[in-house]
Amino acid sequence: MPSIKRRQFLQFAGSALAAAGLSQLDVRRQADRYGRALAQSPSRKLALLVGINEYPAEVTSLRGCLNDVRMQRELLVHRFGFSPNDILILTDAAATRQNILDAFESHLIAQAQPGDGVVFHFSGHGSLVRDPDPIALPEGAGYDGVEGYNGTMLPYDARTNTRDSQVNDIMGKTLFLLMSALKTDQVTVMLDSCHSGGGTRGDLLVRAVESRVGLGEAGPSDEEIAAQEKWMTHLGWSPRELKERRTRGIAKGVALGSAQANQLAADASFGAAGPGQFYAGAFTYALTRYLWQQPGSLPLERVFVDLARSTRDVANSARIVQSPIYEIEPGRNYDQEPLYFSRPQVPAAEAVILGTENGEVRFWLGGVSSQSLDAFESGAIFSITDANGNETGQIEQTRRVGLEGYGVLKGARSVPQAGMLLRERVRGVPADLTLRVGLNPSLGSDLVEARSQLARFNRIEPVAVNGENSPHYLLGRMTEAGRAIATAEAVRNVGEIGSIGLFTPGLVAIRDSFGEPNEPIAAGIERLNAPLKLLLAGRVLRSVLNSDTSNLSVNVAVQPVDSAVAVGRSASRGSQEGLVAQRLDGPVRELRSGTEIVVNVTNAEDRNLYIGILAIGGSGRITVLHPTDWDAPESESLLEPGQSVMIPRQELSRDRNRNYCADPSEAFHLCLSSSGYAEILTIASTSPLRDALRGLQQIAEENQTRSGNPIGLQNDEPVDVVENLLGDIDRNTRGDVEVRGGARGVDTTKLAALSTLVRIVAD
């Protein structure tokens, strides 16, 4: 997309943050800015957290905003040292326009002194209203149709008692004035809302409300204009001075928004239907989860390095493109300052103890990845740690309700207290993980047969698309709307109108999954049997990803051949490095289709590791990249301490002027194709993965794959290989730890599983 200057966001960025003036970076860099700004240890820390699920009948209600507020509160209290008494929370009917403005004035403006830290968080709907004194937008930047508007937050009563198209929204301009009235400049504003779209998309709710009211475009209420005039008088500003200040940028501190102007902010569901399921904003979940894992206080310039990746990790279940935006106060250099203006007060953790109930320990799982939630239902084991990170006992998890876990003590020397941190020791991956496939209404009269046909497949679970079942993918027919979304997301090979195929929960088509337009439903589902098994295998593989929690030290870098710029991941608990290297503008490397890449893996342990590398394409196809010596795969997978391996290995006679992707040789070359995302999964184990390797050897023999060439898994092979892999991991774990409940254990002291993401851009 074209570069976006700060002042362009003052009008319309994906939320009321628009008026504060935001510029884009990816999500982990956002999270670090947020965490580092929190981390400067000001004299006092104040927070106002607003979340609205239940709107009156005029506005579609949401489901995850109260959880957003809970996520923020637990993070601020238990990781960043906020006093619960200094956090004011407004939810649902209490979060009226006047109550929000009054709370901002009395709790933040009246109390905050110079040097204090202030956090304001809003989760709810956003929209646009006409701005009586708008900021001019540059021409030719893709903003046609938004000139003259201002982004807004929708309080509980935003659309009640409206008159003459006037609404009770809180404008970004008003937020700018409120921020300006604060006596401190250590301010963090975070808005998880958007103004693009509205209603539903696939299985998602969108946190936006259309700007049309009745027969006209929405405009600010008289009360909103009066509030702005009040604060201009308080600040001694004229309308002209306000406009000039807004044009320059954000009022104070750091501001974060959940999506760009033309993107959606997802109100998404996580987990299967039942007590473990919950709803949350994809951005808030990604941000707070990352900050639980942040090892100490990283430089601000490092903070947002992973947030695009982290948000995609959370929004991955939705597979929508959601690129958060941020801005800092003009003239301030926050590159070496923390985000929340408060350094983390305790070490990184997956969970924090909340208390005990009826003999069970209750804990908050704020640091657990959305893709690993199924491995934290029962059977997981956590280490209870002291202030120095030393283990003082263990808790075995017995159940999960939302993000609250429950468990029993194992070998603790005393009853653990609220606020004590938990680190993952073993996760319990269920032996019967399924792939939930939502039946999209576009199937029409074929819905019943589609359910019957899918139910024949082992571990494929057909579910209704009603916002309550958290499907991993949708089955449906291609529509005009689906084609438009595919075009917007640059997804190719998505089939003609009426063809049957697969979509993400956010209605983004899965390429190469569509058949002919007149294909019978039974034939279409039979054709999709193999792709669904690939997607199931990929889901199981991702459940073991543990780069943030593994105790093994292993580095992975993915880069174009002959390039010095790489993007990668490292595993090592408490590491300050995180990324091995980063691309110029973020952690998700953007490379053109046809680019040849290599994967470099380094063993930073003082013991042997056994390495396996797989690639997952945009259609779900799984390819084994390493090992490929099918005569002695175990020997090839061995990586001694301090050694590195490059995959594919480069020929000594390589011609640097030759394009091996366009003009292939006999040797194996790793080339990117089509568009979308490619994922490199690297698995490092302290013990050989013998069953998985034997299974791969057998597949290689059956397919007559010669040594040195990768294997593309198909039909039942992906699930079989992944099951063998998990069996190996489980056996290695059970040598030292008892894992109950039929779950398969993944020991963080014996396994590192890392994901590196590459975005492929079509020519």
N, C-alpha and C positions, 0 to 999 in steps of 0.2 A: 504494500500500500504506500501511497506517497507519504513523505515525512510530514509530521504534523507539528506546527509551531504551538507554543504555549497558549498564545492568545486565542487560537482557534477553539480550544477546549473551554474557554470561559463561557461560551454560549451554550454548548449542547452536549458535552461529553456524557457518557452513558448514565449519568445520574445527576443529582444536584451538585456533585463535585465539578460538573461542567463549569459552573460559575467560578470555581476556585482556580481553574486553569491547569489542566493536567497534560502530561506527555507520557508516551508509552514506553514501558520496559516490561520484561516478563516477570512471572510471578515470584520466583524465589528471590529475585533482586528486590521485589516489593517486600517480601516477608522479612528480609534482612534489614531493609530500611525501617520497617515497622518495629522489628525487634531491637535494632540499635537505637532508634529514637526513644524507645521505652527504657533503654538501658543506661541512661546517663546518671541515674540516681539523683533526681532533683529532691528538694527538701520535702515536697509533698506531691502526691500523685492522686489526681481526681479523674473520674471517668463518668460519662453519661452514656448509657447503652439503651438503644431504642429498638424494639423488634415488634412487628405487627403481623400476625397471622390472620386474625379474624377481623375482616373489614365488614361494614354494613353491606346490605344487599346490592347497593349500586356498584360495588367493586368486588372482583373475584378474590376470594380469600386465598391465602398462601398456607404453607405447611412447615417451613423450615426456619422461619425468622426467630422464633423463640429459642430454638436450638443454637442459632448463631450467637444470640446474646449469652446463652449459657457457656458456649465455647469460649467467648471472649472473657467472661467473668472468671472462669476457672483458670485460664491462662494468666490473666492479670494478677490474680490473688496468689496462685501457687508457683508461678515461674518468675514473675516480675515484681513481687513484693507489694502489690497494692493492698491497702487495708479494705476489708469488705465494707466498712463504714463510709469509705470515700467513693464507693461505686453506687451510683443511682441508676435504677433500672425502671424503664417505662415500657409496658407491653399492652398490646391490644387496645381495649377501650380507654385505658389510662393515657395512651399516647395520642391525645388530641393535639391539634395545632397549637392551641394556647398552652397546654401543659408542657409540650416540648420546648416552646420558646421560654416559658417561665422557668423550667428546669435548667435550661442552658444559662439563663441569666443568674438565677439564685445559686445553683450548685457549682457552676464553672466560673462565670464572669465575676461574681461577687466574692468568691473564695480564693481563686487562684491568684497567687502573688508572683512577682518576677522570679524566675528560676524554677517554679513549680511545673510539673508535668500534667498535661491535659489530654484526655482521649475522648473523642466523640465517635460513636458507632451507630449507624442506622441500617437496619435490614427491613425491607418492605418494598412496596411498589414505588416506581419512579414514573415521571411523565415529562411533558413539555407544556409551557404556557407562553403566550405572547408576552414579550418584554417591552414595556413602554419606552425604554431607553436602551435599545440593544447595542451590542458591540458588533462592528462590521467584521464579516468573515472574508478571508481571501478567496478570490475566484479560482475556479478550476481545481479545487482540492477535494471534490466529491461531496460537497455539503449542500447541494441544491435542495431546497425545500425546508431547510432548518434556519434560514436567515430570519432574524427577528424573534427567535425563541430563546427561552432560558430553561435549563434542566431543573427539575423539582423533586422533592421528597413528598410522598403522600402520607400524611398523618391519618389517624383513624377516621376523622371526620372530613377528609378531603373532598368528598363528593356528596356530603349531606347539606341540605338547605342552600343549594347553589342558586344563584339568580343571575339572569342575563349572561349566561356562559361564564360567570365568575366562579372560580373554585377556591377551595381552602388549602391548596398546596403551599408548601414552604419552598420558596424559590432559592436557587443557588445564590442569587444576589443577597438574599437575607442571611444565608449562612456565611457569606463573605463578611458582612457587617458584624455578625456575632463573633466571628473569629477575630476580627480587627479590634473588638472591644476588650478582648482578653489582655490582662496585664503581663502575661508570660508569652514568650515566643516558642516555648517547647510544647507545641500543639500537634496532635496526630488526629486526623479526621479520616474515617473509613466508611464508605457507603457501598453496601451490597444490594444494588438495584440497577435498573437500566430504564431507558425510555423507548427502546426499539422493540417493535412487535407488540406483544400483549396476548393474554389468553393462554392457550396451550400450544405445544408443538410436540407431536409424538406423545411420549409418556411424561413430558415435562410441563411444569407451570413456568411461565415467564414473569419476571418481576417488573412488569411495566403495564401502564394503562394508557390507552389511546388518548390523544390530546383533544379530540373532538368531544364536545359536550352539547347535547341537543342538536341544534342546527348550526352551531358555530364553533370556532376554535376557542379553547379554554384561555381565559385571561386571569390575572391575579385578582384576589378579592380586595375590597376597600381596606379591610383590616390588614392585609399583607402590605399594601402600599403605605399604610399608616405606620406599621412596624418599621419599615425601611426608613421612613422619614424620622421616626423617633431616634433610631441609632445613628443616622447621619447628623442629627442635631447633637447627640451625645458626643460624637467624634469630632464635631466641628467641620464637617465636610459638606461641600456643595454637591449637587448632582454631577457636575462636571468633574470634580475631583474624584468622586466615587468611580465614575466611568474610566478615568485615567488609571486609577489604581487597579481596577479589575482587568484593564487591558494589559498591565504589566505582569500580572500573575497572581498566584495564590496569596491570601492575606498573611498567613503565618504558618510556620512549621512545615509539616508533611501531610499531604492528602493522597488518599488511595481510592480508586474506583474499581469496581468489579469487572467492567467491560467497556470496550470502545463504543463510540456513538452508534455504529451500525451493527453491534453484536448484542446477543442476549445474555442476561444474567440468569442462570439456571437455579430454580428451586427444585432440587433433585431428591430422589429417594435412594436409600442405601440399605442393602440387606434384604433377605427374603421376607415375605409377609410373616408377621409374628412379633413376639416381644423384642427381638433384636433389631427390627427395622426402625429407621428414623429418617427424618428429612432435614435438609440443611442447604444453605447457599454454597454452591461449589467453591466460590472464592474464599468465603470465610473459613470453610473446612480446610481448604488447602493452606491458607495462610497460618491459621492457628496450629494446625498439625505440624507445619514446618518449624514454627517457633518453639514448639515443645522439643523438637529434635536439634535445634540450632546449638552447636557446641560452643557456648560462651558468647562473647560479644564480637561479632565479625564486623569488618569495616562496611560502611554503608554502600560503597561501590561494589561489594560482594553480595549484598543482601538479596537483590532481585535477580541474581543469576539463574535461579531455578524456578521462579514462580510460574512462568508459563508452563514449565514441565509439571510443577506441583499442581497447578490448577487443572491441567490436562489429566493428571493422575486421578483427581477427584471427579472432574467432568468427563473422565474416560467412560464411565458408565453411561453418560449421556452422549459422548462423542460430539459435542458442539464445540465450535471454536470460540473461546472466551479468553481474550487477551486483556488482562487488567491494565489500568493506566495509573500514573502517579505524577506528582509534581512537588517541588520544594519551593520554599519562599525565595523570591528573587534576591540575589545578592548574598545568599547564605551558602556556605560550603559544608554540606553534610557528609561528604565522602568518607570522612574518618570519624563520624559520630554515629551513635546507635539510633535505631528507629523509634521506639516508643519513648525515647529520652530516658531510658532506665535500663541499666544492665541486668541481665538475668541474675536472679539472686540464688539460684540453685542449678545443679548440673542438668544436662539434657535427660529426658525420660520419655517413656511410652505412656505412663500412667501416674496418677497421684492418689493416695489413699484419702477417702472422704470420711470414713468412720467404720464402725462395726454394727451389724444388725443381726440379732438372733444367731450369734455364733459365726456369721459370715462377715468377711471383710468386703466393704464396698469401695470401689475405686473408679476414677474417671479416666477413660481411655483416649485422652485428647491427642496423644502422639502416635496413634495407630493409623496406618495408611488405609484408604478406602478400599483398595484392591486386596487387602489382607484381612478384612473384617471377619470373613468366614473362618479364619484360622484362630480367632479369639472368641469363640463361642464357649467351648469347654475343652479342657485338656492342656491349655497353655500354662506355662509356668513362668512366674515373674520373680526376679530378685528384688528384695527390699533393700534399699541402699541408704546409707547415712549421708551426711552433708559432704563427705569426701568421696562419695561414690563407692564405698566399700559395702559388700553384701552382709546383711545382718540376719537374713532369713529368706524364706521363699513363700509365695502364695500360689496355689494351684487353682486356676479359674474353673468355676462350675457352671456359669451361665452369664449371659449378657442381656441387658435391657437398654436398647438404644446405645449410647456410648458409656453407660454405667456397667461396669463389670462386677461380678461377685465371685468370691473364692474362699478357700480355707487355708489356714496356716500350715506350712511345712517346715519344721525345724527352727522356727523363730525363737530367739532367746527371751523375748518379751512381747507383750501385746503391741502391735504397731499403732502409731498415733496418726491422726489426721494430718495431712500435709507431707507425710513421708513419700518418697518417690519410688516408683517401680520401673525396672528395666527388664526388657524381654530376655529370657534365657532360652525358652523353648516355646515355639508356637505349635498348636495342634491342628493340622490341616485335616478336615473331614475326609473320610475315605470315599464318600459318595457325593462329592461336589457335582452339582448339575448346572446345565446351561439353561437359563430361563428365557424362553422365546415368547415375546408378546404378539398377540394376534391383532394386527392393525385393522381398524374398521374398513379400510380400502378393500379387504377381501370380500366384503358384502355377503352374499348368500353362501360363499364357500367357507365361512368361519367354522361351522360345525365340523365339516369334513377335514379342514386343516387341523383342528385340534385332535381329531381321531388319528390322522396320519402321523402327526408329530409324536403322539403318545407311544407309537410303536418303537421309537428309537430309544435305546438305553441312555439314561442320564440327560435326555433332552426334555425339558418341562414346559409344556405350553401353558401360558397364563393370559388372562385378560389384560387389555390396555386400559386401565382405569386409575392410574396414579397410585396404586396400592401394592403392586407386586414386584416393583423394581426389576423389570426385564433387562437382560444383558443386551438383547437384540430384538428387533421387531421383524415379523414376517408380514409382507404386504405386497400390494400391486403398485407399480410406478404410476404416479399421478403428475399433473402439471406442476403442482406445488413441490413434489419430490424432485422433479427435474430442475426446478428453479433453485432449490437448496443445493443440489449437486453441482449446478453451475457456479453458484456463489462460493462453494467450498472447493472448487476445482477438482471434483471427483469425476473421473472418466469411466467409460465402459459400464454404464449403469442401466442400459436397456431402454426399450421403447415404452410409451404409455400403455398401461395394462399388463406389462410383463411382471412375473412373480420374482421376488428377490428379498434380500435382507437389508435392513436399515439399522442404524443406531437408535437408541431411545430418543435422540434429538432429531430423528428423521433424516439423517445423512445416509445416503445410499452406500452400501458396501460394494465396491467395484467387483466386477466379474461374477456377481452372484445372480444375475438376472437372465431369464430364458427368453423364449419367443412370446409375443403378445397374447397369442391364443392358447398357450400351454395349459392343459388341465391341471387342477390343483394337486391331484395325487402325483402326477408326473413331475410337477415342479418341486414338490417336497422330497420326492425320491432323489431328484437331481441334487438337492441341497443337503443330502445326508452327509456326504464327504466334507463340504465346507463347514457344516455345523460341528462335525467332530474336530476339525481343525480349530475352530473357535473355542470349543470346550477344552481342548488340550492347552490352548493359549491361556485360558482363564485359570486352569489349574497351575500352570507354570508361574503365572503372575502372583499366585497366592503365597509363593515362597520368597518373593523379592524382599531383601532385608539389608540393603546397602547402609541404611541409617543405624541398624541395630547389630550387625554382625561384628564379632570380635576379631575376625580375620582381616589382615591388611593385604589388599589386592587392588591394583589400579588398572583401569580399562580406559583406553582412548581410541576413538574412531576418527579417522581423518582421510581426506582424499590422498591418493597416491602422490608422492613428491610434494606434499603440503606440510608446512610446519605448524599450521593452525589446526587444533583438534578439539573435539568435544568428548568428554568422557565422564566416568564415575569412579569413585574410589570407595572401598568399604574399609572401615576401621573406626570402631566406636570412639567418639570423642575427637576424631580427627578435625583439625582446623582447616584442612585443605578442601574437602568436599569434592569439587570438580578437579580432575587432573589438569585440564586446560579448558579454556572456554573460547568460543568463537567471538568475533568482534562485538556482537550485539545480543548475545544470549546463549542459553544452554542447549536449545534445540537447534541443531545445525541445519541450515537450509542449503541444500545442494541440488543442482540441476539433474534432471533425468539424464542418464548416460554417464554420470560420474563414476569413476572407479575408486573404491575405498579399501582401506585396510583396517584391521582391528589389532591393536597392541595391548597385550596383557602382561603385567609385571607382578611377580610374587614378592611382596615386601615382608613376608614372614621369615622366621628363622627355621622353618621346617618345610617339608615338601607339600605341595598342593597338587590336586588333580583338576584339570581345567576342561570344561566343556563350553562350547559357544554355539548358540542357535540364532537364526534370524527369523523374524515374523514379519511378513509383508502386510500391506494394507488390506488384502483380501483374507488374511488369516493364515496363509500358507506358511508352513514351518520347514526350514531347511537347516540341517546339521552342518555347521561350518568347521567344527573341530571337536574331536579328532577326525581325521579322514584316512589314516593308515589302517585299513580294515584287516590287515594281517596282524597288527599288534597295536590296537587302539589304546590299551591301558598304558603302554610305554610312551606313546605319543602324547597322551594327556598329562603326563607327569611334568611338573614345572618345579625345578629346584629353587631353593632360597636365593633371592636376588636376581633370578633369571627372568628374561622377557621372551615372549613369543609373538611373532607377527603373522596374522592370518588374513589373506592367503600369504604363504611364503613367496617372496619375490625372486624371480629367476635372475641369476647372475648375468645372463645375457640380455636382460631387459632393454628394449629400445625405448628411450625416453621420448622419442618423437612419434611413437605409435599409439593410437587410440585403441586399446585392447577391448573396449566395450563395443566399438563399432566394427573392429576387425579382430575377432577373438583368435587366440592361439590354442594349442592343445592343453596348456596348463590352465588351472583354475584361477579365474579372476572374479572379484566381487563387484558387480555393477548395479547401480540403482536404476530402476525403470519406472515408467508411468508417473503417477503423482500421489500425494498423500504422505503417510508416515511409514517408515521402516524402523523396526525395533531390534536391537542386538541384545540378546540375553546371555550373560556370562555367569557360569556356575563354577565356584571354586570350593573344593571339598578336601578335608584332611585325609580322607580315605578314598580308595578307588571306587568308582560307581560301576561295579562289575556287571550287575544285571542289565543296566541300561546299555552298557557297551556290548554285551553279548546280543541283546536285541537288535542293536544297530548293525552288528556284524552279520546277523542273519538276514536283515533287510538288504544289506549290501550284496550278499551272496545271491539272494533271490532276484535282485534287480540287475545283477552282473555289473555292479558299480566298481570300477577299478580304484585302487588306492590312490589317494591324492585328490579325488573328486568328492564334493559334498553330496549328501543325500537329501532329496526333497521328499518329505513324508506325505503319504496319501492314504485314503480309505481309513482303515482302523489303525494304521501305524502310529499316527500322532498320539492317540490316547494310550496305546500300549507302551510306547516309549516313555511317555511322561509317568505312567503308573510304575514302570520299572525304576525310573529315576527316583520317584518318591519312596518306593520300597527300599532302595539303597540308602537314601537319606535317613529314613526311619530306623533302619537297622543300626546305622552308625550312631544315631542319637540314643537308642535304647541301651547301648553299651554302658552308659553312665547314668541315665535318667529314666525313671518310670513314667510312662505316658499312659494315662487312663482314657476310658471312654471310646475306644476304637479309633481315635484320631491318630494320624501319623505325625511323629515329632520332627521338628526342624530345629536343631541346636545351633544357637548363634556362635558357639565356640568352635563349631566344626564345619560350618557352611556359610558361604557368602554368595548371594544371588543378586546380580546387578542388571539394571536395564539402562541402555543408552538409546536415545531417540534421535532419529534423523528425519527431517521433513524434506520430502522430495518435491521439487518445483518443476512442473512441466515446462518444456521449451516454448 
